[in-house]
Every structure is written in structure tokens, then in C-alpha cells.
């Protein structure tokens, strides 16, 4: 595996980078570099990063973030909202594989193995977490590009409890499904678990364990990354302030074991058929949910056999891991 790095003169503190730059760096690597495996580690100023399908206004206290100077952005992968700052590391892994679920499982196991080699009781847990003693130290997500899979996530070297408790506002149902009452109760950090090596030494150790060669981006490479980065700031992608829904809209919420949190919203026209279908939540996806799932159900009656036929035809588990046809039908109807 090759380690990707920026030239020293183009890294912090010489050059300030917002978080989407590094997401764009993943995309650039997946689209531009030869086949193979790549890894890099990065840090940013305080930022909340939301999953592709989340309703940011429901997951984040935007007023608090504005007052505290916390950036709020969205990523292309699914999963839930996480907090990043210079007390933790972000890891990015790019590989030549079409099977994102296998890549993701291998990646989380690989990172948990590095923590165990440092004497920490770490394990890959649930859909996307790495835990120590049952408490989350790393949250991760994945997505797919043609011929490549990308896995990325946080690694909490330390954390600020106030930022976590006030910036992130997940639903009570989601917290209760984890058996906790607040975000800080659910997380820990390497420092709190007794890791006694400095942060930079930990980062160097991780890179040395995972990689055996290095590629330094050229100025032209960085310029190409910055062009991709611009797409992350488009209002149509950020969707921080969603359009107001009419009072007649149908909204249904569920925690689906093995898939995640779902909020299904749609309107019914004069004949009772569905329109404006939207599915948000912290689930993972293998393809765009709006294009492949929501659009396929537009115009169907939630009460008729046509709905069942459409859902079984598109095979929702091939779009959202853990969501089978019967569960989706039940979510719409019940």
C-alpha cells in the first residue's frame, strides 16, 4: 500500500485546508492514480461532517456550530454525522475493488488490529464502528467509484465533550438503540484508554504499519484536487437548509437493525399516489438512493400491489445494505 502525502509547503499550518479538500483528495486518487491501495491521514479545524443522506438540520445544532466556529459539511458516503478537529485523526483508504462491503469490513478490521498491536482492546463493532471496551473510538463510512472503493473515518486521539454534546444532535431513538443517553457517553479516545505515545508518533506508527511506499502529490495534482473540492460547497450538495414540507406530507421514522436510521417522507396526490419521495438517515448505500430507489417508486400507490412489484424489482438490499424488500414495504405502509 502507498502512503499519499502533500508537499510540506502545501500542508497546515502553511496552508489552511477545509475538510472537503481531503474528501476530494480521495476522489482524485480513486480516479487518477494507477490501480492499487492507497492510504493517508489528515487533520482539520473543528468540523461536523454529515453523511450523504442525512438531514443536516436534524443532526446538527447549526446555531451552536456557527457560534463556536465549527464548520459543517457533507460527504459522499453514507453513515452518520461525526465530529473532527485537531484532537483526532481522519484516515482515508482507497483500493481497487468493486465490493465495497468486503473492503469496508477488511478496513475496519485492519485499523482495529493496529490498535490492538498498541495494547488496546479494540474491535470492529456493528455496522461501522471501532470500539474499545464497548465505547466508540472510530466511526467509518464507505462509498464506491467505478473500479475503486473508498473507506474513511475518524480516530479519536482525544475529544472535547462539549463539542460532541452540543454540535451533534442525533434523535433520541437512535441513542436509545445504542443503549446510551448522549453522544459523549458512547465514545472514548485513545488517550482516555491509556495510549501513552504522542499523537504524531501514533500517526507515524499507523502509516508505517499500513504502507510500504509513498507518493507525494505534485502542484498539478493539488490543483486537480481543488477543482473537485469545489463541488462539495455547492448548495445542491450541501442541502443544509431543506425546503419546507407541506402539512399534508407523510413522514415515517424507523431504526432498522443492520441498516441504520431511516426517515421516509412523501406526499400523496389527489388519487393517493406517492410523490416527492425522500429517504434520509445514517444508512450506507451502494448507489445513489434518490436516483435508484426514490425515483423508482414515484407515482406508486402505497396501498396497492404495484408498490410491492416495484420494490421487489429494484431489490433495495442492492442499494442499501440491510434493507430488504419486506422491510421497505412495511416502512411505507405501517
C-alpha positions, -999 to 999 in steps of 0.1 A, spaced: 0 0 0 12 35 -8 11 65 15 -3 96 -1 11 129 12 10 166 3 42 186 -1 53 202 32 48 237 18 12 229 10 2 215 43 -11 230 76 -1 254 91 15 268 59 -18 263 40 -52 260 57 -74 233 43 -111 228 49 -123 192 53 -137 188 18 -102 192 3 -93 158 18 -125 142 6 -117 155 -29 -82 141 -25 -97 106 -20 -118 111 -52 -88 123 -71 -67 93 -61 -95 69 -70 -100 85 -104 -64 94 -113 -38 71 -97 -28 36 -110 -46 5 -96 -35 -4 -61 -41 5 -25 -35 40 -10 -38 54 25 -34 89 41 -40 105 74 -52 141 79 -65 167 104 -87 197 102 -101 225 123 -134 218 141 -159 204 116 -191 184 116 -192 161 86 -227 146 78 -235 115 57 -247 117 21 -284 111 30 -287 129 64 -309 158 71 -283 182 84 -308 204 102 -319 174 123 -285 160 131 -266 192 138 -272 223 161 -264 248 134 -267 278 156 -242 264 181 -218 255 153 -219 290 140 -213 305 174 -184 281 181 -168 284 147 -175 248 137 -176 241 100 -205 219 87 -201 199 55 -214 168 38 -196 138 24 -204 115 -5 -205 84 17 -234 73 38 -235 68 76 -240 93 104 -226 127 114 -192 128 131 -170 155 146 -134 162 135 -108 185 149 -71 186 156 -75 163 186 -83 134 163 -71 119 130 -90 112 99 -80 81 78 -86 75 41 -82 42 23 -86 38 -14 -84 4 -31 -91 -13 -65 -122 -33 -56 -158 -33 -67 -170 -50 -35 -174 -21 -10 -188 -42 18 -159 -65 18 -135 -36 16 -151 -19 45 -150 -50 67 -114 -55 59 -105 -19 65 -122 -17 100 -106 -50 110 -72 -36 98 -75 -4 119 -87 -23 149 -57 -46 146 -33 -17 147 -49 -5 179 -46 -40 194 -9 -40 185 -6 -10 208 -21 -28 237 -57 -15 233 -87 -39 235 -101 -28 201 -126 -45 178 -146 -37 147 -182 -34 160 -217 -30 145 -221 -15 110 -192 9 111 -176 15 145 -143 5 161 -147 2 198 -125 -1 229 -143 -17 258 -176 -12 241 -172 25 236 -167 41 201 -132 53 193 -137 54 155 -166 59 132 -163 49 95 -181 50 62 -176 39 26 -185 46 -10 -179 34 -45 -165 48 -77 -160 29 -109 -134 3 -102 -125 17 -68 -138 16 -33 -131 42 -6 -133 37 32 -127 66 56 -133 75 92 -123 92 124 -98 81 150 -103 99 183 -69 105 199 -88 128 223 -120 148 222 -139 178 236 -171 166 253 -188 200 249 -183 199 211 -197 164 209 -227 170 231 -237 204 216 -228 202 180 -243 167 172 -280 162 179 -290 127 169 -325 115 176 -334 101 209 -345 69 192 -310 65 177 -293 70 210 -316 46 228 -309 20 202 -273 22 212 -282 20 249 -270 55 258 -285 89 266 -259 112 249 -232 112 223 -203 116 248 -215 86 268 -210 65 237 -174 75 228 -139 72 242 -105 82 229 -70 67 227 -58 90 254 -86 80 278 -79 43 271 -43 48 282 -23 52 250 9 70 261 25 79 228 23 114 213 -2 120 185 24 124 158 41 92 168 8 74 167 2 87 132 37 77 120 32 42 136 -1 37 117 13 48 84 44 25 89 21 -4 97 -1 0 67 22 13 39 54 3 22 60 32 -3 50 68 -8 36 92 -34 38 130 -29 12 150 -48 26 175 -73 13 211 -76 -7 200 -106 -22 171 -86 -32 196 -58 -48 219 -84 -69 189 -97 -79 181 -61 -90 217 -55 -112 216 -86 -130 185 -72 -132 202 -38 -154 230 -52 -182 205 -58 -186 199 -21 -196 236 -15 -225 236 -40 -258 244 -22 -274 215 -41 -250 191 -25 -248 206 10 -285 209 14 -281 224 49 -315 241 49 -340 217 33 -371 231 17 -401 233 40 -426 205 35 -464 209 33 -486 199 62 -500 170 40 -467 152 38 -463 117 52 -433 112 75 -422 79 89 -392 71 111 -376 38 120 -344 22 133 -338 -8 111 -314 -34 127 -283 -39 105 -292 -9 82 -295 22 104 -319 51 109 -344 59 83 -368 89 78 -392 83 49 -411 113 36 -436 116 7 -468 134 -4 -499 119 -18 -517 134 -48 -555 135 -54 -555 99 -64 -535 88 -34 -502 81 -53 -468 90 -38 -447 119 -50 -417 138 -38 -403 107 -21 -373 113 1 -354 89 23 -329 103 47 -308 87 75 -275 73 85 -276 42 64 -249 32 39 -256 29 2 -241 12 -28 -256 36 -53 -275 69 -52 -307 65 -33 -326 93 -49 -319 80 -84 -321 43 -79 -348 39 -52 -369 70 -46 -374 78 -83 -385 42 -90 -413 45 -65 -427 78 -77 -464 75 -88 -470 42 -70 -499 38 -46 -486 29 -11 -516 6 -7 -516 -15 -39 -497 -44 -52 -479 -21 -77 -457 -9 -48 -446 -44 -39 -438 -52 -75 -417 -21 -80 -398 -26 -47 -390 -63 -54 -379 -54 -90 -353 -28 -78 -341 -51 -50 -335 -25 -22 -308 -46 -5 -286 -40 -36 -289 -2 -30 -289 0 9 -272 -29 27 -295 -44 53 -328 -31 38 -348 -59 23 -380 -56 2 -404 -66 30 -389 -41 55 -392 -12 30 -428 -21 22 -436 -22 59 -419 11 64 -440 28 37 -473 12 48 -472 10 86 
